[in-house]
Amino acid sequence: MISFATSSVTDDEEDRRDIAGLLGGFVSFARWMTEEKPSSLPLGLELALQPNYLGSPKVVSGILQTVIVAALAFVKRETSFDSVWNTVWDL
C-alpha cells in the first residue's frame, strides 16, 4: 500500500497554489534539462584567449617552461613522477 504524507493545511485554495507551484517548478526544470546548453570548453577557451587573461606573457611562459622541463626530465627518466608533481604544485 502506498502511503502519502499528510498536510495540516485545510484551505483547498492554498493546497492548489502549492501543487501548482510544485508542478510549475517541475515543468521549468524539465524544460531547462531539455535545452541545448553551450559546452563549457569553448566558453573557457574563448575567455582564456583574451589578452593577458592568464597574466603577463613573460610570467606564463616561465611557468610553462618549468613544467615542460620537469615533464621532459621525467620522460627521459632523469626524475620521478613525484618530483614532477611537486614541481607543478610548488608553482
NUSE-745115 format. One record per atom (N, C-alpha, C): residue number from 1; atom name; x, y, z. Coordinates in steps of 0.001 Angstrom, whole numbers, m for minus. Layout:
{k:NUM&a:CA&x:X&y:Y&z:Z}
...
***
This chain:
{k:1&a:N&x:843&y:m1171&z:0}
{k:1&a:CA&x:0&y:0&z:0}
{k:1&a:C&x:891&y:1237&z:0}
{k:2&a:N&x:545&y:2221&z:m820}
{k:2&a:CA&x:1307&y:3460&z:m899}
{k:2&a:C&x:780&y:4418&z:156}
{k:3&a:N&x:1726&y:5041&z:848}
{k:3&a:CA&x:1358&y:5996&z:1889}
{k:3&a:C&x:1798&y:7379&z:1453}
{k:4&a:N&x:955&y:8370&z:1601}
{k:4&a:CA&x:1280&y:9746&z:1242}
{k:4&a:C&x:1369&y:10587&z:2503}
{k:5&a:N&x:2273&y:11539&z:2485}
{k:5&a:CA&x:2387&y:12452&z:3623}
{k:5&a:C&x:1135&y:13314&z:3677}
{k:6&a:N&x:719&y:13607&z:4851}
{k:6&a:CA&x:m472&y:14444&z:5005}
{k:6&a:C&x:m58&y:15841&z:5396}
{k:7&a:N&x:m912&y:16787&z:5083}
{k:7&a:CA&x:m661&y:18183&z:5381}
{k:7&a:C&x:m1678&y:18648&z:6403}
{k:8&a:N&x:m1249&y:19581&z:7226}
{k:8&a:CA&x:m2177&y:20128&z:8218}
{k:8&a:C&x:m2979&y:21288&z:7644}
{k:9&a:N&x:m2716&y:21621&z:6368}
{k:9&a:CA&x:m3428&y:22719&z:5725}
{k:9&a:C&x:m4838&y:22261&z:5385}
{k:10&a:N&x:m5798&y:23082&z:5752}
{k:10&a:CA&x:m7203&y:22737&z:5463}
{k:10&a:C&x:m7790&y:23633&z:4383}
{k:11&a:N&x:m7031&y:24608&z:3921}
{k:11&a:CA&x:m7511&y:25528&z:2893}
{k:11&a:C&x:m7230&y:24923&z:1511}
{k:12&a:N&x:m8300&y:24560&z:801}
{k:12&a:CA&x:m8143&y:23937&z:m519}
{k:12&a:C&x:m7423&y:24858&z:m1495}
{k:13&a:N&x:m7676&y:26144&z:m1418}
{k:13&a:CA&x:m7037&y:27085&z:m2349}
{k:13&a:C&x:m5522&y:27122&z:m2100}
{k:14&a:N&x:m5112&y:27058&z:m859}
{k:14&a:CA&x:m3678&y:27028&z:m542}
{k:14&a:C&x:m3046&y:25736&z:m1064}
{k:15&a:N&x:m3761&y:24634&z:m937}
{k:15&a:CA&x:m3282&y:23364&z:m1486}
{k:15&a:C&x:m3103&y:23471&z:m2998}
{k:16&a:N&x:m4086&y:24070&z:m3670}
{k:16&a:CA&x:m3988&y:24231&z:m5134}
{k:16&a:C&x:m2779&y:25081&z:m5513}
{k:17&a:N&x:m2536&y:26170&z:m4770}
{k:17&a:CA&x:m1381&y:27029&z:m5060}
{k:17&a:C&x:m74&y:26256&z:m4855}
{k:18&a:N&x:m17&y:25488&z:m3766}
{k:18&a:CA&x:1196&y:24698&z:m3500}
{k:18&a:C&x:1450&y:23680&z:m4608}
{k:19&a:N&x:403&y:22990&z:m5015}
{k:19&a:CA&x:537&y:21979&z:m6077}
{k:19&a:C&x:908&y:22641&z:m7399}
{k:20&a:N&x:269&y:23774&z:m7697}
{k:20&a:CA&x:587&y:24496&z:m8937}
{k:20&a:C&x:2042&y:24960&z:m8912}
{k:21&a:N&x:2521&y:25404&z:m7754}
{k:21&a:CA&x:3916&y:25829&z:m7633}
{k:21&a:C&x:4877&y:24679&z:m7846}
{k:22&a:N&x:4566&y:23528&z:m7259}
{k:22&a:CA&x:5405&y:22344&z:m7453}
{k:22&a:C&x:5433&y:21912&z:m8911}
{k:23&a:N&x:4258&y:21884&z:m9533}
{k:23&a:CA&x:4192&y:21487&z:m10945}
{k:23&a:C&x:4900&y:22502&z:m11834}
{k:24&a:N&x:4743&y:23782&z:m11538}
{k:24&a:CA&x:5430&y:24821&z:m12318}
{k:24&a:C&x:6936&y:24671&z:m12218}
{k:25&a:N&x:7419&y:24389&z:m11009}
{k:25&a:CA&x:8852&y:24170&z:m10827}
{k:25&a:C&x:9341&y:22956&z:m11585}
{k:26&a:N&x:8541&y:21895&z:m11564}
{k:26&a:CA&x:8907&y:20685&z:m12288}
{k:26&a:C&x:8965&y:20942&z:m13790}
{k:27&a:N&x:7968&y:21662&z:m14314}
{k:27&a:CA&x:7942&y:21968&z:m15752}
{k:27&a:C&x:9140&y:22835&z:m16128}
{k:28&a:N&x:9443&y:23830&z:m15309}
{k:28&a:CA&x:10604&y:24687&z:m15593}
{k:28&a:C&x:11895&y:23870&z:m15609}
{k:29&a:N&x:12040&y:22978&z:m14644}
{k:29&a:CA&x:13230&y:22133&z:m14581}
{k:29&a:C&x:13300&y:21215&z:m15792}
{k:30&a:N&x:12167&y:20624&z:m16173}
{k:30&a:CA&x:12138&y:19720&z:m17324}
{k:30&a:C&x:12517&y:20472&z:m18598}
{k:31&a:N&x:12034&y:21691&z:m18746}
{k:31&a:CA&x:12394&y:22497&z:m19935}
{k:31&a:C&x:13886&y:22808&z:m19926}
{k:32&a:N&x:14393&y:23196&z:m18761}
{k:32&a:CA&x:15813&y:23514&z:m18656}
{k:32&a:C&x:16672&y:22305&z:m18996}
{k:33&a:N&x:16261&y:21126&z:m18548}
{k:33&a:CA&x:17027&y:19910&z:m18807}
{k:33&a:C&x:17060&y:19559&z:m20289}
{k:34&a:N&x:16033&y:19918&z:m21025}
{k:34&a:CA&x:15981&y:19557&z:m22438}
{k:34&a:C&x:16565&y:20634&z:m23349}
{k:35&a:N&x:16900&y:21808&z:m22788}
{k:35&a:CA&x:17502&y:22861&z:m23605}
{k:35&a:C&x:18930&y:22481&z:m23983}
{k:36&a:N&x:19326&y:22927&z:m25149}
{k:36&a:CA&x:20715&y:22713&z:m25552}
{k:36&a:C&x:21560&y:23774&z:m24862}
{k:37&a:N&x:22522&y:23330&z:m24088}
{k:37&a:CA&x:23369&y:24244&z:m23344}
{k:37&a:C&x:24733&y:24312&z:m24019}
{k:38&a:N&x:25352&y:25494&z:m23996}
{k:38&a:CA&x:26678&y:25593&z:m24611}
{k:38&a:C&x:27694&y:24781&z:m23807}
{k:39&a:N&x:28637&y:24205&z:m24520}
{k:39&a:CA&x:29702&y:23439&z:m23875}
{k:39&a:C&x:30616&y:24403&z:m23118}
{k:40&a:N&x:31099&y:23987&z:m21976}
{k:40&a:CA&x:31962&y:24860&z:m21182}
{k:40&a:C&x:33367&y:24991&z:m21781}
{k:41&a:N&x:33788&y:24010&z:m22576}
{k:41&a:CA&x:35131&y:24079&z:m23154}
{k:41&a:C&x:35289&y:25268&z:m24110}
{k:42&a:N&x:34408&y:25426&z:m25111}
{k:42&a:CA&x:34579&y:26587&z:m25991}
{k:42&a:C&x:34452&y:27914&z:m25237}
{k:43&a:N&x:33556&y:27972&z:m24258}
{k:43&a:CA&x:33420&y:29202&z:m23490}
{k:43&a:C&x:34685&y:29494&z:m22702}
{k:44&a:N&x:35268&y:28453&z:m22120}
{k:44&a:CA&x:36512&y:28626&z:m21371}
{k:44&a:C&x:37665&y:29044&z:m22265}
{k:45&a:N&x:37741&y:28432&z:m23441}
{k:45&a:CA&x:38804&y:28801&z:m24385}
{k:45&a:C&x:38641&y:30233&z:m24861}
{k:46&a:N&x:37412&y:30618&z:m25126}
{k:46&a:CA&x:37157&y:31992&z:m25572}
{k:46&a:C&x:37622&y:32987&z:m24508}
{k:47&a:N&x:37323&y:32687&z:m23265}
{k:47&a:CA&x:37754&y:33549&z:m22169}
{k:47&a:C&x:39270&y:33534&z:m22024}
{k:48&a:N&x:39856&y:32359&z:m22095}
{k:48&a:CA&x:41302&y:32232&z:m21900}
{k:48&a:C&x:42106&y:32894&z:m23017}
{k:49&a:N&x:41500&y:33069&z:m24176}
{k:49&a:CA&x:42216&y:33671&z:m25299}
{k:49&a:C&x:42205&y:35200&z:m25267}
{k:50&a:N&x:41554&y:35760&z:m24273}
{k:50&a:CA&x:41546&y:37221&z:m24145}
{k:50&a:C&x:42961&y:37688&z:m23788}
{k:51&a:N&x:43331&y:38892&z:m24222}
{k:51&a:CA&x:44674&y:39395&z:m23937}
{k:51&a:C&x:44972&y:39397&z:m22431}
{k:52&a:N&x:46135&y:38863&z:m22075}
{k:52&a:CA&x:46626&y:38824&z:m20694}
{k:52&a:C&x:45677&y:38133&z:m19719}
{k:53&a:N&x:44846&y:37226&z:m20202}
{k:53&a:CA&x:43906&y:36532&z:m19310}
{k:53&a:C&x:44635&y:35816&z:m18191}
{k:54&a:N&x:45713&y:35140&z:m18530}
{k:54&a:CA&x:46466&y:34388&z:m17527}
{k:54&a:C&x:47520&y:35241&z:m16830}
{k:55&a:N&x:47671&y:36454&z:m17273}
{k:55&a:CA&x:48674&y:37336&z:m16688}
{k:55&a:C&x:49730&y:37704&z:m17705}
{k:56&a:N&x:50823&y:38165&z:m17218}
{k:56&a:CA&x:51923&y:38591&z:m18063}
{k:56&a:C&x:52427&y:37424&z:m18909}
{k:57&a:N&x:52600&y:37632&z:m20213}
{k:57&a:CA&x:53124&y:36554&z:m21059}
{k:57&a:C&x:54480&y:36037&z:m20577}
{k:58&a:N&x:55317&y:36913&z:m20021}
{k:58&a:CA&x:56630&y:36501&z:m19527}
{k:58&a:C&x:56478&y:35547&z:m18340}
{k:59&a:N&x:55566&y:35863&z:m17433}
{k:59&a:CA&x:55339&y:35013&z:m16258}
{k:59&a:C&x:54751&y:33675&z:m16679}
{k:60&a:N&x:53733&y:33722&z:m17552}
{k:60&a:CA&x:53076&y:32491&z:m18002}
{k:60&a:C&x:54061&y:31589&z:m18733}
{k:61&a:N&x:54876&y:32170&z:m19622}
{k:61&a:CA&x:55833&y:31342&z:m20364}
{k:61&a:C&x:56882&y:30761&z:m19428}
{k:62&a:N&x:57245&y:31476&z:m18393}
{k:62&a:CA&x:58193&y:30948&z:m17411}
{k:62&a:C&x:57617&y:29752&z:m16662}
{k:63&a:N&x:56346&y:29853&z:m16283}
{k:63&a:CA&x:55686&y:28739&z:m15583}
{k:63&a:C&x:55584&y:27532&z:m16510}
{k:64&a:N&x:55155&y:27757&z:m17745}
{k:64&a:CA&x:55043&y:26654&z:m18700}
{k:64&a:C&x:56393&y:26011&z:m18962}
{k:65&a:N&x:57436&y:26812&z:m19065}
{k:65&a:CA&x:58766&y:26265&z:m19301}
{k:65&a:C&x:59193&y:25368&z:m18140}
{k:66&a:N&x:58907&y:25797&z:m16917}
{k:66&a:CA&x:59253&y:24989&z:m15741}
{k:66&a:C&x:58555&y:23635&z:m15788}
{k:67&a:N&x:57276&y:23644&z:m16136}
{k:67&a:CA&x:56501&y:22398&z:m16203}
{k:67&a:C&x:57008&y:21513&z:m17333}
{k:68&a:N&x:57273&y:22101&z:m18478}
{k:68&a:CA&x:57747&y:21321&z:m19634}
{k:68&a:C&x:59117&y:20708&z:m19363}
{k:69&a:N&x:60012&y:21474&z:m18754}
{k:69&a:CA&x:61342&y:20946&z:m18426}
{k:69&a:C&x:61212&y:19767&z:m17463}
{k:70&a:N&x:60334&y:19896&z:m16453}
{k:70&a:CA&x:60138&y:18800&z:m15499}
{k:70&a:C&x:59549&y:17573&z:m16191}
{k:71&a:N&x:58585&y:17794&z:m17085}
{k:71&a:CA&x:57966&y:16676&z:m17800}
{k:71&a:C&x:58970&y:15979&z:m18709}
{k:72&a:N&x:59787&y:16745&z:m19394}
{k:72&a:CA&x:60802&y:16147&z:m20266}
{k:72&a:C&x:61821&y:15352&z:m19457}
{k:73&a:N&x:62185&y:15843&z:m18288}
{k:73&a:CA&x:63113&y:15108&z:m17431}
{k:73&a:C&x:62506&y:13775&z:m17013}
{k:74&a:N&x:61216&y:13765&z:m16777}
{k:74&a:CA&x:60536&y:12514&z:m16417}
{k:74&a:C&x:60535&y:11548&z:m17601}
{k:75&a:N&x:60228&y:12059&z:m18792}
{k:75&a:CA&x:60205&y:11217&z:m19990}
{k:75&a:C&x:61588&y:10612&z:m20253}
{k:76&a:N&x:62625&y:11392&z:m19977}
{k:76&a:CA&x:63996&y:10908&z:m20168}
{k:76&a:C&x:64465&y:10042&z:m19002}
{k:77&a:N&x:63576&y:9825&z:m18034}
{k:77&a:CA&x:63874&y:9021&z:m16837}
{k:77&a:C&x:64970&y:9639&z:m15979}
{k:78&a:N&x:65039&y:10963&z:m16011}
{k:78&a:CA&x:66016&y:11680&z:m15193}
{k:78&a:C&x:65441&y:12067&z:m13827}
{k:79&a:N&x:64141&y:11921&z:m13680}
{k:79&a:CA&x:63484&y:12270&z:m12420}
{k:79&a:C&x:62234&y:11418&z:m12245}
{k:80&a:N&x:61672&y:11471&z:m11072}
{k:80&a:CA&x:60477&y:10665&z:m10781}
{k:80&a:C&x:59204&y:11471&z:m11048}
{k:81&a:N&x:58102&y:10757&z:m11146}
{k:81&a:CA&x:56812&y:11411&z:m11316}
{k:81&a:C&x:56514&y:12299&z:m10110}
{k:82&a:N&x:56872&y:11821&z:m8922}
{k:82&a:CA&x:56640&y:12619&z:m7709}
{k:82&a:C&x:57366&y:13959&z:m7781}
{k:83&a:N&x:58554&y:13945&z:m8343}
{k:83&a:CA&x:59320&y:15179&z:m8487}
{k:83&a:C&x:58606&y:16147&z:m9434}
{k:84&a:N&x:58086&y:15618&z:m10528}
{k:84&a:CA&x:57330&y:16459&z:m11474}
{k:84&a:C&x:56085&y:17002&z:m10786}
{k:85&a:N&x:55387&y:16125&z:m10091}
{k:85&a:CA&x:54172&y:16523&z:m9377}
{k:85&a:C&x:54479&y:17658&z:m8394}
{k:86&a:N&x:55548&y:17505&z:m7630}
{k:86&a:CA&x:55925&y:18538&z:m6666}
{k:86&a:C&x:56311&y:19847&z:m7358}
{k:87&a:N&x:56975&y:19747&z:m8500}
{k:87&a:CA&x:57322&y:20947&z:m9255}
{k:87&a:C&x:56070&y:21713&z:m9658}
{k:88&a:N&x:55085&y:21002&z:m10138}
{k:88&a:CA&x:53836&y:21647&z:m10567}
{k:88&a:C&x:53134&y:22278&z:m9376}
{k:89&a:N&x:53032&y:21542&z:m8273}
{k:89&a:CA&x:52308&y:22073&z:m7115}
{k:89&a:C&x:53064&y:23164&z:m6388}
{k:90&a:N&x:54372&y:23262&z:m6580}
{k:90&a:CA&x:55152&y:24322&z:m5937}
{k:90&a:C&x:55075&y:25636&z:m6703}
{k:91&a:N&x:54509&y:25612&z:m7886}
{k:91&a:CA&x:54431&y:26850&z:m8672}
{k:91&a:C&x:53554&y:27835&z:m8024}
***
